[in-house]
Amino acid sequence: MKTNKAFEFIRRFFLTILFPLVIYVVMYLITHSRGVTYFGLNRDMWRTVLVNTSMTGVAALAIWTQIKNGRFDFSGGATMVLTAILAGNLSLDLALSPLLYLLLCIVIGAALSTFTGVVYILGRLPIMICTIGVALLYESFTYLVYDAEGLNMMSNTKLTVFGRMPCILIVLALAVTVFLVYCYLTVPGKRAKLLSNNQQAGVNIGIRENRNVLQTFFMCGLLLGCAAAIYGSNNTVAPQAGLSTANTLFSNIIPAYMGIFVGAVSVDALGVVLASMGMAILNYGLSCIGLGSGGWQSIIIGTFMLAFYTLTAQWPRWKEHCQRSKRLKEEGAA
């Protein structure tokens, strides 16, 4: 019995890490065939990969929290940008410690996201229209606060520790913990999943939908606050308008969807993080061979996404076809 459990654990572990492992092997062969020898077991490479994995993974978990519960929050990018500007400038003005900066990001992110949930409930608007409107509102505030100067934390590099190794991994671990606890260990998280699968059935058994929506937006805000702490530590954050923050959001959406398949044999949170790592390795490898920016990167990433989504969408059908062919073959042999 113990042997079977150990084998099952090893099998699930291998299948979960297979996605980033395959990308690493492919990019290793490509880069070394082009004469790039520093791609591989290189400390600087893995430092960069882990930083990018953490940045993308935390934001992708926030996106996946809403998608998992049947909603897509277009205001997530604006929430992250406004949170970074407010928390970063307050931390600089008050000479706060890095830990208080992180906590301030989480508090402001949760408050802004909860406000979005309140608008969604009271306005009775479709989620897309509501969150786009809130995104435009938050973007306008980026011009109204701090004389439209945005955020530049280079004057106090001590505050940027959560955007660098190894402290950035603490933020990633915190985000993963928040996601797992809410989705799998709390009653609101389980009720949110039930509502997303069958809203009417959930309401009929007594689940208060509005309360659950607010709880989900609040938890998403905690994750967006973690993402804002990293984003503000690694970027000069400028005021934005015209839904330009949507690009900040969509740039992190790929691992959110890939994580469903990558983490199919374990948990979706681990799948999202490993999908983020796979994309970070891919982007680093493309940079090594001179394709890390511009049109070629977009073409390669877009083609990769299309191929991956096609494979995952057709996988159940192919699996069923193989099983049916095997069964017919066995019946014919009998």
TILUM-917964 format. One record per residue: residue number from 1; residue in three letters; x, y, z of N, C-alpha, C in turn. Coordinates in pm, whole numbers, m for minus. Layout:
N
num, residu, n_X, n_Y, n_Z, ca_X, ca_Y, ca_Z, c_X, c_Y, c_Z
NUM, Ala, X, Y, Z, X, Y, Z, X, Y, Z
...
//
This chain:
334
num, residu, n_X, n_Y, n_Z, ca_X, ca_Y, ca_Z, c_X, c_Y, c_Z
1, Met, 84, m120, 0, 0, 0, 0, 88, 126, 0
2, Lys, 192, 127, 85, 281, 242, 91, 355, 259, m41
3, Thr, 391, 145, m105, 461, 151, m234, 371, 213, m340
4, Asn, 244, 175, m341, 150, 231, m437, 131, 382, m418
5, Lys, 123, 424, m291, 108, 567, m263, 232, 644, m306
6, Ala, 349, 587, m280, 473, 654, m320, 481, 665, m472
7, Phe, 444, 557, m541, 446, 559, m688, 348, 663, m742
8, Glu, 230, 670, m684, 129, 767, m729, 178, 910, m706
9, Phe, 243, 932, m592, 296, 1065, m564, 403, 1103, m666
10, Ile, 494, 1010, m695, 600, 1037, m792, 540, 1063, m930
11, Arg, 439, 985, m967, 375, 1003, m1097, 310, 1140, m1109
12, Arg, 235, 1179, m1006, 170, 1310, m1008, 271, 1424, m1008
13, Phe, 378, 1407, m931, 482, 1510, m926, 548, 1526, m1063
14, Phe, 580, 1415, m1128, 645, 1421, m1258, 553, 1484, m1362
15, Leu, 427, 1446, m1365, 333, 1503, m1462, 312, 1652, m1439
16, Thr, 320, 1695, m1313, 299, 1836, m1283, 416, 1922, m1330
17, Ile, 540, 1871, m1309, 657, 1950, m1349, 695, 1927, m1495
18, Leu, 619, 1844, m1565, 654, 1809, m1703, 654, 1932, m1794
19, Phe, 557, 2022, m1775, 544, 2138, m1864, 669, 2226, m1860
20, Pro, 712, 2279, m1744, 834, 2361, m1746, 958, 2280, m1783
21, Leu, 959, 2150, m1750, 1075, 2067, m1781, 1092, 2051, m1932
22, Val, 982, 2028, m2003, 988, 2014, m2149, 1034, 2144, m2214
23, Ile, 980, 2256, m2167, 1021, 2386, m2223, 1170, 2410, m2197
24, Tyr, 1217, 2375, m2078, 1359, 2393, m2046, 1447, 2311, m2140
25, Val, 1412, 2185, m2161, 1493, 2098, m2246, 1493, 2150, m2390
26, Val, 1376, 2189, m2441, 1368, 2239, m2579, 1450, 2367, m2596
27, Met, 1436, 2461, m2502, 1510, 2587, m2512, 1658, 2565, m2490
28, Tyr, 1695, 2467, m2408, 1836, 2435, m2388, 1899, 2389, m2519
29, Leu, 1830, 2299, m2589, 1881, 2249, m2716, 1890, 2360, m2820
30, Ile, 1789, 2447, m2824, 1788, 2555, m2924, 1898, 2656, m2896
31, Thr, 1909, 2699, m2770, 2009, 2801, m2737, 2151, 2749, m2756
32, His, 2177, 2626, m2715, 2313, 2572, m2729, 2347, 2543, m2875
33, Ser, 2246, 2513, m2956, 2273, 2496, m3099, 2307, 2628, m3166
34, Arg, 2267, 2739, m3101, 2298, 2873, m3152, 2423, 2930, m3086
35, Gly, 2492, 2849, m3007, 2616, 2894, m2944, 2598, 2968, m2813
36, Val, 2478, 2966, m2757, 2452, 3032, m2629, 2473, 2930, m2518
37, Thr, 2583, 2944, m2446, 2620, 2844, m2346, 2577, 2881, m2203
38, Tyr, 2529, 3005, m2183, 2492, 3044, m2047, 2347, 3013, m2013
39, Phe, 2275, 2950, m2107, 2141, 2901, m2074, 2154, 2761, m2017
40, Gly, 2107, 2743, m1895, 2117, 2612, m1831, 2130, 2626, m1682
41, Leu, 2229, 2563, m1625, 2251, 2570, m1480, 2332, 2694, m1447
42, Asn, 2269, 2807, m1469, 2333, 2937, m1451, 2260, 3012, m1340
43, Arg, 2334, 3058, m1241, 2271, 3122, m1126, 2193, 3247, m1165
44, Asp, 2253, 3330, m1250, 2185, 3453, m1291, 2059, 3423, m1371
45, Met, 2065, 3319, m1453, 1947, 3281, m1529, 1832, 3243, m1437
46, Trp, 1859, 3156, m1340, 1752, 3109, m1254, 1703, 3218, m1158
47, Arg, 1789, 3311, m1126, 1744, 3425, m1047, 1642, 3507, m1126
48, Thr, 1673, 3531, m1254, 1580, 3604, m1340, 1451, 3526, m1361
49, Val, 1463, 3396, m1385, 1346, 3312, m1408, 1255, 3310, m1286
50, Leu, 1312, 3297, m1167, 1231, 3291, m1045, 1163, 3425, m1016
51, Val, 1232, 3535, m1044, 1170, 3667, m1026, 1051, 3683, m1120
52, Asn, 1071, 3648, m1248, 963, 3660, m1345, 850, 3563, m1316
53, Thr, 885, 3444, m1267, 783, 3346, m1228, 696, 3400, m1116
54, Ser, 759, 3461, m1017, 684, 3516, m904, 595, 3632, m946
55, Met, 649, 3722, m1027, 569, 3836, m1074, 446, 3790, m1150
56, Thr, 467, 3698, m1244, 356, 3650, m1327, 263, 3560, m1247
57, Gly, 321, 3472, m1164, 241, 3375, m1091, 143, 3438, m994
58, Val, 185, 3540, m921, 96, 3605, m824, m21, 3673, m897
59, Ala, 10, 3747, m1004, m96, 3812, m1080, m189, 3709, m1145
60, Ala, m132, 3599, m1195, m214, 3496, m1258, m307, 3428, m1157
61, Leu, m261, 3412, m1033, m348, 3355, m929, m467, 3446, m901
62, Ala, m443, 3577, m901, m553, 3672, m881, m653, 3662, m995
63, Ile, m604, 3653, m1119, m693, 3639, m1234, m771, 3509, m1226
64, Trp, m702, 3400, m1191, m765, 3269, m1187, m869, 3260, m1075
65, Thr, m850, 3335, m968, m948, 3334, m859, m1086, 3376, m909
66, Gln, m1089, 3480, m994, m1217, 3525, m1049, m1268, 3432, m1158
67, Ile, m1178, 3387, m1246, m1221, 3297, m1354, m1275, 3167, m1297
68, Lys, m1209, 3118, m1194, m1250, 2994, m1128, m1393, 3003, m1075
69, Asn, m1433, 3126, m1040, m1567, 3148, m985, m1663, 3209, m1086
70, Gly, m1630, 3193, m1214, m1723, 3230, m1320, m1725, 3376, m1358
71, Arg, m1620, 3452, m1323, m1617, 3595, m1357, m1480, 3630, m1413
72, Phe, m1476, 3738, m1493, m1349, 3794, m1539, m1346, 3941, m1501
73, Asp, m1249, 3978, m1417, m1240, 4113, m1365, m1143, 4196, m1449
74, Phe, m1198, 4281, m1536, m1115, 4365, m1621, m1046, 4477, m1542
75, Ser, m1089, 4500, m1420, m1030, 4607, m1340, m908, 4561, m1261
76, Gly, m869, 4434, m1275, m757, 4383, m1197, m628, 4458, m1222
77, Gly, m598, 4488, m1349, m476, 4562, m1380, m477, 4702, m1321
78, Ala, m591, 4771, m1332, m603, 4906, m1276, m593, 4904, m1124
79, Thr, m651, 4801, m1062, m641, 4786, m917, m495, 4769, m875
80, Met, m422, 4689, m950, m281, 4664, m918, m197, 4790, m934
81, Val, m219, 4864, m1042, m141, 4986, m1068, m172, 5093, m964
82, Leu, m301, 5117, m936, m337, 5219, m838, m289, 5181, m699
83, Thr, m297, 5054, m665, m247, 5008, m535, m98, 5033, m521
84, Ala, m22, 5002, m627, 123, 5022, m623, 157, 5170, m605
85, Ile, 84, 5259, m674, 111, 5403, m663, 79, 5454, m523
86, Leu, m39, 5417, m472, m80, 5465, m340, 10, 5409, m230
87, Ala, 27, 5279, m228, 105, 5217, m120, 252, 5256, m129
88, Gly, 306, 5262, m250, 446, 5297, m266, 477, 5438, m221
89, Asn, 395, 5534, m263, 420, 5673, m224, 396, 5696, m75
90, Leu, 295, 5631, m19, 271, 5642, 125, 390, 5585, 203
91, Ser, 443, 5474, 156, 558, 5413, 223, 681, 5503, 215
92, Leu, 700, 5570, 101, 812, 5662, 87, 794, 5784, 177
93, Asp, 671, 5838, 178, 645, 5959, 258, 658, 5932, 408
94, Leu, 611, 5816, 452, 610, 5784, 595, 732, 5704, 638
95, Ala, 822, 5677, 545, 945, 5600, 573, 911, 5465, 637
96, Leu, 817, 5393, 575, 775, 5265, 628, 877, 5157, 593
97, Ser, 871, 5049, 668, 958, 4934, 641, 903, 4854, 524
98, Pro, 983, 4769, 461, 934, 4686, 350, 814, 4600, 389
99, Leu, 814, 4547, 511, 702, 4464, 555, 574, 4545, 561
100, Leu, 581, 4667, 614, 462, 4752, 620, 418, 4793, 479
101, Tyr, 514, 4810, 388, 479, 4839, 249, 399, 4725, 189
102, Leu, 443, 4602, 214, 370, 4484, 165, 230, 4478, 225
103, Leu, 220, 4499, 356, 89, 4496, 422, m2, 4606, 371
104, Leu, 55, 4724, 345, m24, 4836, 293, m76, 4803, 153
105, Cys, 8, 4740, 71, m37, 4699, m63, m154, 4602, m53
106, Ile, m144, 4506, 39, m250, 4406, 55, m380, 4472, 101
107, Val, m370, 4564, 196, m490, 4631, 249, m557, 4716, 141
108, Ile, m478, 4796, 69, m535, 4883, m34, m591, 4800, m149
109, Gly, m518, 4695, m189, m567, 4608, m296, m699, 4542, m259
110, Ala, m710, 4495, m134, m835, 4433, m90, m948, 4534, m86
111, Ala, m920, 4658, m42, m1022, 4761, m35, m1073, 4799, m173
112, Leu, m982, 4818, m268, m1022, 4856, m403, m1100, 4743, m471
113, Ser, m1056, 4621, m456, m1125, 4509, m518, m1263, 4488, m455
114, Thr, m1273, 4506, m324, m1403, 4494, m257, m1499, 4601, m307
115, Phe, m1447, 4723, m328, m1531, 4830, m383, m1584, 4791, m522
116, Thr, m1499, 4727, m602, m1544, 4679, m732, m1660, 4580, m716
117, Gly, m1649, 4491, m618, m1756, 4397, m591, m1884, 4465, m548
118, Val, m1873, 4571, m468, m1991, 4646, m424, m2060, 4711, m544
119, Val, m1980, 4770, m633, m2036, 4833, m753, m2107, 4729, m839
120, Tyr, m2046, 4611, m850, m2105, 4504, m930, m2240, 4458, m873
121, Ile, m2247, 4449, m740, m2371, 4403, m677, m2480, 4510, m683
122, Leu, m2444, 4633, m645, m2544, 4740, m640, m2585, 4786, m780
123, Gly, m2491, 4787, m872, m2522, 4834, m1007, m2599, 4734, m1089
124, Arg, m2594, 4607, m1050, m2662, 4500, m1125, m2626, 4505, m1273
125, Leu, m2498, 4525, m1299, m2448, 4535, m1435, m2379, 4405, m1475
126, Pro, m2371, 4378, m1605, m2287, 4265, m1647, m2144, 4285, m1599
127, Ile, m2078, 4176, m1564, m1946, 4185, m1503, m1847, 4258, m1592
128, Met, m1856, 4239, m1725, m1761, 4304, m1815, m1779, 4456, m1813
129, Ile, m1904, 4502, m1824, m1930, 4646, m1825, m1892, 4708, m1692
130, Cys, m1925, 4641, m1584, m1896, 4694, m1451, m1746, 4708, m1428
131, Thr, m1670, 4603, m1456, m1527, 4606, m1426, m1450, 4698, m1522
132, Ile, m1497, 4710, m1646, m1433, 4805, m1737, m1457, 4948, m1687
133, Gly, m1579, 4977, m1641, m1608, 5110, m1585, m1523, 5139, m1463
134, Val, m1509, 5042, m1374, m1426, 5061, m1255, m1279, 5078, m1294
135, Ala, m1235, 5005, m1395, m1097, 5019, m1442, m1070, 5161, m1490
136, Leu, m1163, 5217, m1565, m1147, 5355, m1612, m1145, 5453, m1495
137, Leu, m1228, 5425, m1392, m1231, 5510, m1273, m1097, 5504, m1200
138, Tyr, m1045, 5385, m1178, m917, 5371, m1108, m803, 5433, m1187
139, Glu, m808, 5419, m1320, m704, 5480, m1403, m706, 5632, m1390
140, Ser, m825, 5690, m1381, m833, 5836, m1365, m770, 5880, m1233
141, Phe, m781, 5796, m1129, m722, 5830, m1000, m569, 5828, m1006
142, Thr, m512, 5750, m1098, m366, 5749, m1109, m313, 5884, m1153
143, Tyr, m398, 5965, m1217, m358, 6101, m1257, m390, 6204, m1149
144, Leu, m482, 6170, m1059, m526, 6267, m959, m441, 6264, m833
145, Val, m377, 6152, m805, m299, 6140, m682, m152, 6168, m710
146, Tyr, m86, 6230, m615, 58, 6258, m618, 99, 6333, m745
147, Asp, 16, 6429, m783, 46, 6520, m895, 78, 6444, m1023
148, Ala, 12, 6331, m1041, 26, 6251, m1164, 171, 6208, m1189
149, Glu, 247, 6191, m1081, 387, 6150, m1097, 405, 5999, m1090
150, Gly, 300, 5928, m1058, 312, 5782, m1049, 397, 5739, m932
151, Leu, 485, 5641, m955, 568, 5587, m848, 707, 5554, m901
152, Asn, 806, 5597, m827, 945, 5559, m855, 1013, 5535, m721
153, Met, 1040, 5408, m692, 1094, 5370, m561, 1245, 5359, m561
154, Met, 1309, 5406, m668, 1455, 5396, m675, 1524, 5483, m571
155, Ser, 1452, 5581, m516, 1511, 5667, m413, 1525, 5595, m280
156, Asn, 1455, 5483, m265, 1462, 5404, m141, 1461, 5257, m179
157, Thr, 1577, 5204, m214, 1584, 5067, m262, 1551, 4963, m154
158, Lys, 1552, 5006, m27, 1517, 4913, 79, 1372, 4864, 66
159, Leu, 1287, 4950, 9, 1147, 4912, m6, 1124, 4813, m119
160, Thr, 1225, 4790, m200, 1207, 4703, m316, 1250, 4559, m291
161, Val, 1272, 4522, m166, 1323, 4387, m138, 1223, 4279, m179
162, Phe, 1094, 4311, m175, 995, 4210, m213, 980, 4198, m364
163, Gly, 1059, 4273, m437, 1062, 4258, m581, 1189, 4189, m628
164, Arg, 1273, 4146, m533, 1400, 4080, m566, 1411, 3949, m491
165, Met, 1504, 3868, m539, 1534, 3743, m469, 1608, 3774, m340
166, Pro, 1585, 3697, m232, 1492, 3585, m223, 1353, 3623, m170
167, Cys, 1337, 3752, m131, 1213, 3791, m63, 1091, 3785, m154
168, Ile, 1113, 3791, m286, 1000, 3783, m377, 931, 3648, m367
169, Leu, 1008, 3545, m329, 950, 3412, m311, 856, 3408, m191
170, Ile, 880, 3496, m93, 790, 3505, 23, 653, 3553, m22
171, Val, 652, 3653, m111, 525, 3706, m162, 452, 3598, m242
172, Leu, 527, 3524, m325, 466, 3415, m401, 408, 3309, m309
173, Ala, 483, 3270, m207, 434, 3170, m112, 310, 3219, m38
174, Leu, 310, 3348, m3, 194, 3406, 65, 71, 3402, m26
175, Ala, 89, 3437, m153, m24, 3438, m248, m78, 3296, m269
176, Val, 12, 3200, m284, m32, 3061, m301, m108, 3012, m178
177, Thr, m59, 3048, m60, m125, 3007, 65, m264, 3068, 75
178, Val, m276, 3197, 44, m406, 3264, 48, m503, 3196, m48
179, Phe, m456, 3168, m170, m542, 3105, m271, m588, 2967, m224
180, Leu, m495, 2884, m177, m530, 2748, m138, m623, 2746, m17
181, Val, m595, 2830, 81, m679, 2833, 201, m821, 2875, 165
182, Tyr, m833, 2980, 83, m967, 3028, 49, m1044, 2927, m36
183, Cys, m981, 2874, m140, m1052, 2788, m235, m1082, 2649, m181
184, Tyr, m995, 2596, m95, m1008, 2455, m56, m1036, 2433, 93
185, Leu, m1013, 2534, 177, m1029, 2511, 320, m1135, 2599, 385
186, Thr, m1196, 2690, 311, m1298, 2776, 370, m1434, 2748, 307
187, Val, m1537, 2771, 385, m1674, 2751, 336, m1706, 2847, 221
188, Pro, m1672, 2978, 231, m1701, 3068, 118, m1635, 3024, m12
189, Gly, m1512, 2972, m4, m1445, 2926, m125, m1516, 2809, m189
190, Lys, m1562, 2714, m109, m1634, 2599, m161, m1771, 2640, m215
191, Arg, m1834, 2736, m147, m1962, 2785, m197, m1946, 2860, m328
192, Ala, m1837, 2934, m341, m1812, 3006, m466, m1799, 2909, m583
193, Lys, m1733, 2797, m560, m1719, 2696, m665, m1855, 2638, m701
194, Leu, m1939, 2615, m601, m2073, 2562, m627, m2155, 2662, m709
195, Leu, m2148, 2790, m674, m2222, 2892, m747, m2175, 2902, m892
196, Ser, m2044, 2888, m915, m1993, 2897, m1052, m2036, 2778, m1135
197, Asn, m2052, 2660, m1071, m2095, 2540, m1144, m2245, 2540, m1170
198, Asn, m2323, 2583, m1071, m2469, 2586, m1086, m2523, 2694, m993
199, Gln, m2537, 2814, m1047, m2577, 2929, m965, m2713, 2908, m902
200, Gln, m2809, 2861, m980, m2944, 2848, m928, m2953, 2743, m818
201, Ala, m2880, 2634, m836, m2880, 2529, m733, m2818, 2582, m604
202, Gly, m2711, 2661, m616, m2649, 2718, m497, m2741, 2811, m423
203, Val, m2813, 2894, m497, m2906, 2988, m434, m3021, 2912, m369
204, Asn, m3067, 2806, m434, m3180, 2728, m382, m3149, 2660, m250
205, Ile, m3021, 2625, m227, m2987, 2558, m100, m2949, 2658, 9
206, Gly, m2963, 2787, m21, m2947, 2888, 83, m2819, 2969, 80
207, Ile, m2738, 2955, m24, m2615, 3034, m32, m2650, 3178, m67
208, Arg, m2599, 3272, 9, m2622, 3413, m18, m2520, 3460, m122
209, Glu, m2567, 3474, m244, m2476, 3499, m356, m2401, 3630, m341
210, Asn, m2471, 3737, m303, m2405, 3868, m294, m2291, 3867, m192
211, Arg, m2314, 3803, m79, m2209, 3795, 22, m2090, 3717, m32
212, Asn, m2118, 3609, m104, m2010, 3529, m158, m1931, 3603, m265
213, Val, m2001, 3685, m345, m1933, 3767, m446, m1837, 3864, m379
214, Leu, m1882, 3929, m272, m1795, 4022, m200, m1674, 3951, m140
215, Gln, m1697, 3833, m85, m1586, 3757, m27, m1483, 3720, m134
216, Thr, m1531, 3683, m252, m1440, 3647, m360, m1360, 3769, m408
217, Phe, m1427, 3883, m424, m1357, 4005, m464, m1254, 4046, m359
218, Phe, m1289, 4028, m231, m1195, 4061, m124, m1071, 3974, m132
219, Met, m1089, 3843, m149, m976, 3753, m158, m892, 3781, m283
220, Cys, m959, 3813, m392, m886, 3850, m514, m804, 3977, m489
221, Gly, m860, 4070, m411, m788, 4193, m378, m663, 4167, m297
222, Leu, m667, 4067, m208, m546, 4031, m133, m435, 3986, m228
223, Leu, m473, 3908, m328, m374, 3860, m424, m324, 3975, m513
224, Leu, m415, 4064, m552, m374, 4179, m633, m282, 4271, m553
225, Gly, m304, 4278, m421, m215, 4356, m336, m74, 4298, m334
226, Cys, m66, 4165, m328, 66, 4100, m335, 132, 4127, m470
227, Ala, 53, 4121, m577, 106, 4149, m710, 152, 4294, m721
228, Ala, 77, 4385, m659, 113, 4527, m664, 244, 4554, m591
229, Ala, 270, 4481, m481, 395, 4498, m407, 514, 4461, m495
230, Ile, 500, 4354, m572, 608, 4315, m663, 618, 4412, m780
231, Tyr, 503, 4449, m835, 500, 4538, m952, 561, 4674, m920
232, Gly, 526, 4729, m803, 580, 4858, m765, 728, 4853, m733
233, Ser, 778, 4736, m693, 919, 4722, m659, 1007, 4705, m781
234, Asn, 949, 4665, m894, 1028, 4635, m1013, 1004, 4730, m1129
235, Asn, 915, 4826, m1112, 880, 4912, m1223, 867, 5056, m1178
236, Thr, 893, 5148, m1270, 854, 5286, m1251, 710, 5296, m1298
237, Val, 618, 5310, m1205, 476, 5302, m1236, 427, 5440, m1278
238, Ala, 382, 5452, m1401, 331, 5578, m1453, 180, 5579, m1452
239, Pro, 117, 5696, m1443, m29, 5704, m1455, m74, 5648, m1590
240, Gln, m188, 5585, m1592, m235, 5520, m1714, m379, 5558, m1742
241, Ala, m417, 5547, m1868, m552, 5584, m1910, m591, 5502, m2032
242, Gly, m719, 5510, m2068, m767, 5441, m2187, m758, 5291, m2181
243, Leu, m777, 5234, m2062, m769, 5090, m2039, m632, 5032, m2073
244, Ser, m529, 5115, m2062, m393, 5064, m2083, m354, 4964, m1975
245, Thr, m419, 4970, m1860, m390, 4874, m1753, m436, 4734, m1791
246, Ala, m523, 4724, m1892, m566, 4591, m1936, m448, 4512, m1990
247, Asn, m350, 4581, m2048, m230, 4513, m2096, m152, 4452, m1980
248, Thr, m148, 4525, m1867, m83, 4471, m1747, m152, 4344, m1701
249, Leu, m284, 4343, m1715, m362, 4226, m1674, m344, 4110, m1771
250, Phe, m363, 4138, m1900, m360, 4031, m2000, m221, 3971, m2017
251, Ser, m115, 4046, m1984, 20, 3991, m1996, 43, 3876, m1898
252, Asn, m45, 3864, m1797, m31, 3758, m1697, m140, 3652, m1707
253, Ile, m220, 3660, m1813, m337, 3572, m1819, m303, 3434, m1875
254, Ile, m193, 3424, m1950, m160, 3297, m2015, m142, 3184, m1912
255, Pro, m61, 3204, m1806, m45, 3095, m1708, m174, 3063, m1633
256, Ala, m265, 3160, m1622, m390, 3134, m1552, m470, 3025, m1622
257, Tyr, m472, 3027, m1754, m544, 2923, m1829, m461, 2796, m1844
258, Met, m331, 2813, m1865, m246, 2695, m1877, m241, 2614, m1749
259, Gly, m254, 2684, m1636, m246, 2616, m1507, m354, 2512, m1486
260, Ile, m468, 2526, m1556, m576, 2427, m1545, m524, 2289, m1588
261, Phe, m453, 2287, m1700, m404, 2161, m1755, m278, 2114, m1684
262, Val, m187, 2209, m1657, m60, 2173, m1594, m83, 2114, m1455
263, Gly, m179, 2171, m1381, m207, 2124, m1246, m321, 2026, m1238
264, Ala, m356, 1961, m1350, m472, 1872, m1351, m455, 1753, m1259
265, Val, m332, 1708, m1239, m308, 1590, m1154, m271, 1629, m1012
266, Ser, m264, 1759, m983, m232, 1803, m847, m334, 1908, m805
267, Val, m292, 2034, m795, m384, 2144, m763, m360, 2256, m862
268, Asp, m465, 2334, m886, m454, 2439, m987, m356, 2549, m949
269, Ala, m339, 2576, m819, m244, 2680, m778, m102, 2644, m820
270, Leu, m64, 2518, m797, 68, 2472, m838, 80, 2474, m990
271, Gly, m28, 2440, m1059, m27, 2445, m1204, m4, 2585, m1257
272, Val, m67, 2684, m1195, m49, 2824, m1237, 95, 2868, m1218
273, Val, 153, 2833, m1102, 291, 2873, m1073, 388, 2807, m1170
274, Leu, 370, 2677, m1195, 460, 2606, m1286, 441, 2651, m1431
275, Ala, 318, 2686, m1468, 295, 2742, m1601, 366, 2877, m1614
276, Ser, 364, 2955, m1506, 437, 3083, m1505, 587, 3060, m1520
277, Met, 638, 2956, m1454, 780, 2924, m1466, 814, 2881, m1608
278, Gly, 727, 2799, m1668, 751, 2757, m1804, 758, 2874, m1901
279, Met, 667, 2970, m1885, 667, 3087, m1973, 788, 3175, m1945
280, Ala, 833, 3182, m1819, 952, 3260, m1786, 1076, 3198, m1850
281, Ile, 1085, 3066, m1849, 1197, 2997, m1914, 1193, 3021, m2065
282, Leu, 1075, 3012, m2123, 1060, 3035, m2267, 1103, 3176, m2305
283, Asn, 1057, 3275, m2231, 1093, 3414, m2261, 1242, 3439, m2243
284, Tyr, 1301, 3378, m2140, 1446, 3394, m2118, 1524, 3331, m2233
285, Gly, 1481, 3213, m2276, 1548, 3148, m2387, 1538, 3227, m2516
286, Leu, 1421, 3285, m2541, 1405, 3368, m2661, 1496, 3491, m2655
287, Ser, 1510, 3548, m2534, 1600, 3663, m2519, 1745, 3624, m2548
288, Cys, 1783, 3502, m2509, 1920, 3456, m2531, 1956, 3447, m2679
289, Ile, 1856, 3417, m2762, 1884, 3402, m2906, 1839, 3525, m2985
290, Gly, 1812, 3635, m2911, 1781, 3761, m2978, 1638, 3777, m3022
291, Leu, 1548, 3697, m2968, 1407, 3707, m3006, 1320, 3743, m2884
292, Gly, 1380, 3811, m2788, 1309, 3841, m2663, 1223, 3964, m2668
293, Ser, 1220, 4034, m2779, 1136, 4153, m2789, 1097, 4172, m2935
294, Gly, 992, 4251, m2954, 949, 4279, m3090, 849, 4178, m3142
295, Gly, 832, 4180, m3275, 728, 4100, m3337, 749, 3951, m3328
296, Trp, 877, 3905, m3339, 902, 3762, m3337, 862, 3698, m3205
297, Gln, 886, 3767, m3095, 846, 3712, m2965, 694, 3695, m2960
298, Ser, 621, 3796, m3007, 475, 3787, m3006, 426, 3674, m3094
299, Ile, 489, 3656, m3210, 449, 3548, m3301, 474, 3412, m3237
300, Ile, 592, 3396, m3177, 628, 3267, m3116, 538, 3236, m2997
301, Ile, 519, 3335, m2910, 433, 3313, m2792, 290, 3285, m2834
302, Gly, 241, 3362, m2933, 104, 3342, m2981, 86, 3204, m3043
303, Thr, 182, 3160, m3122, 175, 3027, m3183, 181, 2918, m3076
304, Phe, 267, 2938, m2978, 279, 2841, m2869, 147, 2831, m2792
305, Met, 87, 2945, m2762, m41, 2946, m2691, m148, 2872, m2770
306, Leu, m156, 2902, m2901, m257, 2839, m2985, m239, 2688, m2989
307, Ala, m113, 2644, m3004, m85, 2500, m3007, m119, 2434, m2873
308, Phe, m85, 2501, m2763, m111, 2445, m2631, m262, 2434, m2606
309, Tyr, m336, 2540, m2636, m480, 2538, m2614, m549, 2436, m2704
310, Thr, m500, 2421, m2828, m557, 2321, m2918, m535, 2181, m2864
311, Leu, m414, 2156, m2816, m381, 2025, m2760, m468, 1993, m2640
312, Thr, m478, 2088, m2548, m555, 2062, m2425, m704, 2050, m2454
313, Ala, m753, 2125, m2553, m895, 2117, m2586, m931, 1984, m2651
314, Gln, m838, 1929, m2732, m865, 1804, m2802, m819, 1681, m2725
315, Trp, m745, 1703, m2615, m689, 1590, m2541, m795, 1490, m2494
316, Pro, m907, 1533, m2433, m1008, 1435, m2390, m1062, 1352, m2506
317, Arg, m1080, 1417, m2622, m1131, 1344, m2739, m1029, 1241, m2788
318, Trp, m901, 1281, m2794, m798, 1187, m2837, m783, 1072, m2738
319, Lys, m792, 1104, m2610, m780, 1000, m2508, m895, 900, m2519
320, Glu, m1015, 951, m2541, m1131, 863, m2555, m1118, 777, m2681
321, His, m1066, 836, m2789, m1049, 762, m2913, m948, 648, m2894
322, Cys, m838, 676, m2826, m736, 572, m2801, m793, 460, m2714
323, Gln, m869, 497, m2612, m928, 396, m2524, m1028, 310, m2600
324, Arg, m1108, 374, m2688, m1206, 299, m2766, m1137, 204, m2865
325, Ser, m1029, 254, m2929, m955, 169, m3023, m892, 50, m2950
326, Lys, m839, 73, m2831, m778, m35, m2752, m883, m138, m2712
327, Arg, m1002, m88, m2673, m1109, m178, m2631, m1158, m264, m2748
328, Leu, m1173, m203, m2866, m1217, m279, m2983, m1113, m381, m3025
329, Lys, m985, m345, m3010, m878, m438, m3043, m880, m558, m2951
330, Glu, m904, m534, m2822, m909, m644, m2725, m1029, m733, m2750
331, Glu, m1143, m672, m2786, m1263, m751, m2814, m1243, m835, m2939
332, Gly, m1171, m776, m3038, m1147, m852, m3161, m1053, m969, m3137
333, Ala, m955, m950, m3049, m861, m1056, m3017, m927, m1169, m2940
334, Ala, m1028, m1130, m2858, m1097, m1231, m2780, m1188, m1316, m2871
//
